[in-house]
Amino acid sequence: MLVRIEQLDSGTWAPFLEAPISLLVLGKTGCEACKIWAKTLSNQMDEIASEVRVGTLLLDAPGLAHFKIAHPWIALVDVLPFNALYINGERVAEWAGGSIERLQKELNGRA
């Protein structure tokens, strides 16, 4: 079963981050590593944690000024894809790159 990855935008990122458990994946248009990571997540997330909402946000998409103002740490992101794990609206972990093992470790540490 494939996990549906939500494509977030200026109107959807805020409620997405308030979910009980959400994984925000930051990327940019044309980022091949981001596309590979999204495909990996889509194929393997149901085996890891079906209750996790997964969403991607393209940092070069228009209309994200409010997101970037609300989350100034975004300016420090220099490696993509970049992951941020949120629980009930609070960012509890973050890491660069695509690693199922790292995601499992972070989720297991929060259980």
RODO-2510 file (C-alpha; in nm, 4 decimals, decimal comma):
residues 111
     n   res          X          Y          Z
     1     m     0,0000     0,0000     0,0000
     2     l     0,1272     0,3465    -0,0880
     3     v     0,1092     0,6282     0,1630
     4     r    -0,0382     0,9482     0,0284
     5     i     0,2064     1,2332     0,0662
     6     e     0,0328     1,5674     0,0932
     7     q     0,1664     1,8515    -0,1200
     8     l     0,1469     2,1475     0,1165
     9     d     0,1018     2,5096     0,0197
    10     s     0,0305     2,8469     0,1775
    11     g    -0,3190     2,7398     0,2815
    12     t    -0,2474     2,3912     0,4116
    13     w     0,0838     2,3938     0,5992
    14     a    -0,0473     2,5364     0,9292
    15     p    -0,3260     2,2818     0,9931
    16     f    -0,0958     2,0022     0,8730
    17     l     0,1628     2,0848     1,1406
    18     e    -0,1058     2,0722     1,4109
    19     a    -0,1798     1,7036     1,3420
    20     p    -0,1063     1,4556     1,6217
    21     i     0,2042     1,3337     1,4329
    22     s     0,3276     1,4880     1,1094
    23     l     0,6453     1,4646     0,9071
    24     l     0,7234     1,7796     0,7122
    25     v     0,9629     1,7209     0,4239
    26     l     1,1181     2,0360     0,2820
    27     g     1,2471     2,0353    -0,0726
    28     k     1,2736     2,2392    -0,3891
    29     t     1,1542     2,1962    -0,7442
    30     g     1,4027     1,9868    -0,9379
    31     c     1,5664     1,8306    -0,6300
    32     e     1,6294     1,4693    -0,7334
    33     a     1,7179     1,3582    -0,3794
    34     c     1,3835     1,5034    -0,2651
    35     k     1,1934     1,3044    -0,5283
    36     i     1,3721     0,9834    -0,4299
    37     w     1,2976     1,0430    -0,0606
    38     a     0,9297     1,1116    -0,1342
    39     k     0,9050     0,7879    -0,3322
    40     t     1,0749     0,5939    -0,0522
    41     l     0,8370     0,7421     0,2039
    42     s     0,5365     0,6663    -0,0130
    43     n     0,6425     0,3038    -0,0478
    44     q     0,7509     0,2352     0,3115
    45     m     0,5610     0,4595     0,5539
    46     d     0,2710     0,2194     0,6038
    47     e     0,5223    -0,0345     0,7374
    48     i     0,6660     0,2198     0,9818
    49     a     0,3795     0,4239     1,1228
    50     s     0,0454     0,4543     0,9511
    51     e    -0,0692     0,7280     1,1910
    52     v     0,1949     0,9739     1,0672
    53     r     0,0828     1,2357     0,8183
    54     v     0,3512     1,3064     0,5606
    55     g     0,3637     1,6313     0,3679
    56     t     0,6100     1,8021     0,1391
    57     l     0,6661     2,1727     0,1060
    58     l     0,8649     2,3144    -0,1837
    59     l     1,0640     2,6063    -0,0500
    60     d     1,0864     2,7690    -0,3925
    61     a     0,7088     2,7685    -0,4413
    62     p     0,5381     3,1090    -0,4408
    63     g     0,3273     3,2279    -0,1492
    64     l     0,5252     3,0848     0,1424
    65     a     0,6283     3,4113     0,3068
    66     h     0,4060     3,3487     0,6117
    67     f     0,5509     2,9997     0,6545
    68     k     0,9071     3,1313     0,6400
    69     i     0,8274     3,4127     0,8858
    70     a     0,6559     3,1727     1,1275
    71     h     0,9491     2,9296     1,1062
    72     p     1,2713     3,1348     1,0893
    73     w     1,4815     2,8190     1,1383
    74     i     1,4063     2,7430     0,7720
    75     a     1,6731     2,9969     0,6751
    76     l     1,9356     2,7645     0,8278
    77     v     1,8382     2,4657     0,6130
    78     d     2,1152     2,4014     0,3629
    79     v     2,0705     2,0327     0,2740
    80     l     1,7613     1,8933     0,1034
    81     p     1,5508     1,7016     0,1595
    82     f     1,5112     1,8263     0,5140
    83     n     1,2727     1,6580     0,7564
    84     a     1,0973     1,8002     1,0599
    85     l     0,8887     1,5771     1,2844
    86     y     0,6001     1,7501     1,4616
    87     i     0,3878     1,6168     1,7437
    88     n     0,0749     1,8173     1,8269
    89     g     0,2176     2,1258     1,6589
    90     e     0,5593     2,1106     1,8276
    91     r     0,8752     2,0404     1,6285
    92     v     1,0430     1,7558     1,8166
    93     a     1,3113     1,6398     1,5726
    94     e     1,4782     1,7449     1,2504
    95     w     1,7383     1,6007     1,0163
    96     a     1,8705     1,6364     0,6660
    97     g     1,8568     1,3673     0,4021
    98     g     1,6390     1,0691     0,3356
    99     s     1,6778     0,7922     0,5892
   100     i     1,4058     0,5473     0,6860
   101     e     1,6266     0,4292     0,9730
   102     r     1,6515     0,7809     1,1139
   103     l     1,2768     0,8296     1,0820
   104     q     1,2118     0,5016     1,2652
   105     k     1,4553     0,6031     1,5395
   106     e     1,2807     0,9381     1,5888
   107     l     0,9347     0,7814     1,5908
   108     n     1,0384     0,5045     1,8298
   109     g     1,1915     0,7616     2,0634
   110     r     0,8555     0,9428     2,0817
   111     a     0,6390     0,6357     2,1447
***
